[in-house]
Amino acid sequence: MADARPGLALRHAKTRHTMPDQLTLFPDPMIAAYLRLTREEMPKLAATSRKDWPVSADHCFQRIVLDTICSGIWYNHLKRPAYRHMTPAQVSRAVALCHAIIRDEADLDALNTQSLRWRGKARGVE
């Protein structure tokens, strides 16, 4: 007997697939690196070995990195989505900043605070 709810059998028949590699989705290797770092590596580190970081969500890492490379609220400088509208120099700076944050060569707390200041959201920060 067929299920009366259309599509239910199809949903159950689907198997779980892993996410495609960022390079497959975004052929520019620098953009793929930026997305992999902010969407995967940095959130993974925040959940494991870097629990001291002030943020853990991918969009927060992207906000901080993009605001920093734009020296202000990123969407006042770039069209959305940012990864499609960054110049090669901006993408390069974004990737370098991600690596610097991961290596503890850039102060993520300070970068987050500055990003929030630009947005008028920093609380208790002079």
N, C-alpha and C positions, 0 to 999 in steps of 0.2 A: 504494500500500500504506500503510495507516495505521500510525502509530507504536504500538508495543505499550505504551508508557508513558503512562498516562492523564494528560491535562493538559499534556503536553509541547508539543503543537501550539498549544494555547491560550496558553501562556507565550510562545512564539516569536511569536505573532500580535500580542501586545500591543505597543503603541507606548509610547515613553517620554513621560511627562507631567511637566510642571513641577509643583512643589508649589503647592497653592492658597495664595492670599494669606492671611496670618494673620487679616485682618479678615473674610474669608469664613468661616473656621473659628470665629472668636471674635468675635461681633458687638459686644462691648464694645470701643470703640476704645482704651481705656487698657490693657486686658489684651492686645489685639492688638499694641499698641506695645511693651509689656514683653516679650512673646514674640518679636517681630521683633528687638528690640534684643539680647536675650540669646541667641537661637537663630541669628541670621543676622549682624547688623551687628557685634557685638563679636567673635565668632569670626573673621569676615572681616578685621577690623582687626588682630587678634592674629596672623593668618597673613601679613599684608602690611606695613602701615606701623607697627604697634605690636608688633614682635617682642620688645620689652623688657618687655612685660607678663608677670606671673608665671604666667598661665594662658592657655589658648587654647580649651578645650572649653566648649561651651554650658552643660553642667551645672555647671561650675566658676563661670562668671559668675552663674548662677542661685543657687548656694550662697552666694556672697559677697554678692550683692545682698539675698537673702532674710534671711540671718543678720544683715546690717547693719540692715535695717529692723525686724527683730524683736528686736534687741539680744541675740541669743543664737542657739542652734541652732534654725533656723526650724521644724523639724518638732516641736519641743516647744511651739510656739505656734500652728501652723496645721495643719489636716488636709491630707492629700494628695489630689489634687494642689494645690499651693499657689495656683496661679492661679485656681482655682475657689473658694477659701476666703478670699482676701484681702479686706479691707474696701476701699472706694473710696479711703480715705486711704492705706492701705498700697500699693495699686497706684500711686497718684499719687507717693508717695515712691520707690517702686521705679523708675518711669520717670525721675523727676528724678535719681536716683542714677546710673542708666545714662548719662544725658546728661552728668552731671558727670564721670563716669569718662572718657567719650569725649573731652570737652573738656579733660581733664587738670586739672579743678578738684577732683577727689577722688583720693586716693592709693590706687590699686588694690593696690599692694604692702602698704600698711598695713592696708587692709580685708581682704585675703587672710590676712595674719598674724593679725589679730584673729579672723577666722572659724576659722582652724585652732586658735588658743588655746582658743576656746570648745569646740572638739571634742577638745581634748587631743592634737592632732596637730602642733603647732608644734615643729619641731626646731631646736635651736640658737638659740632666740629667748628672750630674757629677759623 
